[in-house]
Amino acid sequence: MNRSIQKTWLAILLLFALLPMLAVGGILSWMGSDLQVRQALSIQDQIALRSEALLANFVEEALMEMNILVRSPGFVSGSTDQRLELLARTIFERNLFDSLAVVDNTGMERLRVARIGITPPDRLTNRAADPLFKAAIGAERSVFDDLRFNPLSQELSLPIALPYLLPGNPPQVLIAEARMNRVIEQVVNIPVGSRGSVSLVESGGRVIAHRNRDLIGRTVALSDWSTEHQTLAGADGTMVLMTLHTFEIGDYTLGIAVEQPLDEVYQPVVQNMLVIATLIALMTLAAIAGSIGIVQTITRPIQRLAHVTEEIGAGDLTQRIPVTRNDEIGTLQRNFNRMVENIVAQQTAIAERNNELEQSLQEQRRLFETVQQLSIPLLPVWEGVIVLPIVGHVDAQRGQALLDALLRGIAERRARVAILDITGIAVVDPAVMAILARAMQAAALLGATPMLAGISATNAHLMVQQGVANLNVATYRNLQSAIMAAIEYDRTNGNLKTSTPSERRMHHSPS
């Protein structure tokens, strides 16, 4: 039991000591994890916005160069050679385009210059069926097409079509292949943590630009382009935290995916959790040591109290608890000792009271015997004639006492006649009749003639109703008539005097 108390108190103290620490540790870990994720996403958002700005600046710069070109005097009013020179100078000096082509309103190329040289007139093509040309002529504004991979330069290029007007000429279109390599290199090489990356993906999730060229062409399983922040498997299969921004280039949508491995994102969180776990472990050890000391301080007096209680329960009332403290436990010790002293005093008083009760009980027992003897008076009224008056309630115990007194009186006085007077019995029920029958049968067995006196009219009526009136014995209305009949019976040596009508016998057939 003592060990159980110690364990219970120790568990309670540790529970109240450790639960707050664990709760605080859990809350701090959760807050740290949430804060770290928010911080990583914020950094990724900034990188994505920076990438968008770089791409937007590149597109704006390419469009500006194309507008400057078509508005330059040498291009507007110059000869074909002058225009070719301007196109070549724009390609090689600005290093923004892979090719530039001038297309008339019918879709036929008039001039074409690429980084590999000037296209001869006989090799110029008709672009009337080119969607980019048709979109530019129809919209009368600059349009863009999907990024293309240039097999010669091994670079991505952005097709741009810019419609323009020359004085006295129908609308024409300047179609350029803008080199994306420079801006893509800037975007994909933006640092994202130590192992994160920035990649460009198409709407289907195919990677078209990545710092690791081996990952170009792979597909990222984007769950939803409308979800800005996602946790999914990156291009290399590693679980990453990704921020996806979309960049609109005309009708073309390009995805900017900024990703960072989850283990790198949560690395500071893990370190913080290790620090928190270490602090909790140290505080747990301190709590256990302190709890053990507190429990021992509390339970030692209780153990001593339990030991003394067992001794007292075994009957040794001389045991007392030493008072060792001045707090509530000390008060408990003093009160317990006072309680034991009160128990000893009460036991002494109870023993004395028991002695008094025993003496009183003996006196009551003697008084009861005397009352019993007085309640069954056996009266000798004539030589050889005795009277047993019966008064009050007769139960089985008193009936046996009446029977014993009657037989003892007949034997001691050698009575020849025994009169049972029932004048004092209010109601003669079957139980009383059975006792009377036994008494008269026993008297007859001892040689005495039984007589019954004192039968009232009410009892006679009840005896007849109950079918117990035929006792085969001489009955008389009152004791005087019975005594006179008994004296006459004794004088005549056993011949009963004939009774008067009021004293006649009551004979009834047995029930």
Beta strands, then each sheet from edge to edge (+ up, - down):
strand 1: 97-103
strand 2: 109-114
strand 3: 117-118
strand 4: 143-144
strand 5: 148-150
strand 6: 155-164
strand 7: 172-179
strand 8: 197-201
strand 9: 207-209
strand 10: 229-233
strand 11: 239-249
strand 12: 252-261
strand 13: 379-382
strand 14: 385-391
strand 15: 417-424
strand 16: 449-453
strand 17: 474-476
sheet 1: 3+ 2- 1+ 7- 6+ 4-
sheet 2: 3+ 2- 1+ 7- 6+ 5-
sheet 3: 9+ 8- 12+ 11- 10+
sheet 4: 13+ 14- 15- 16- 17-
end
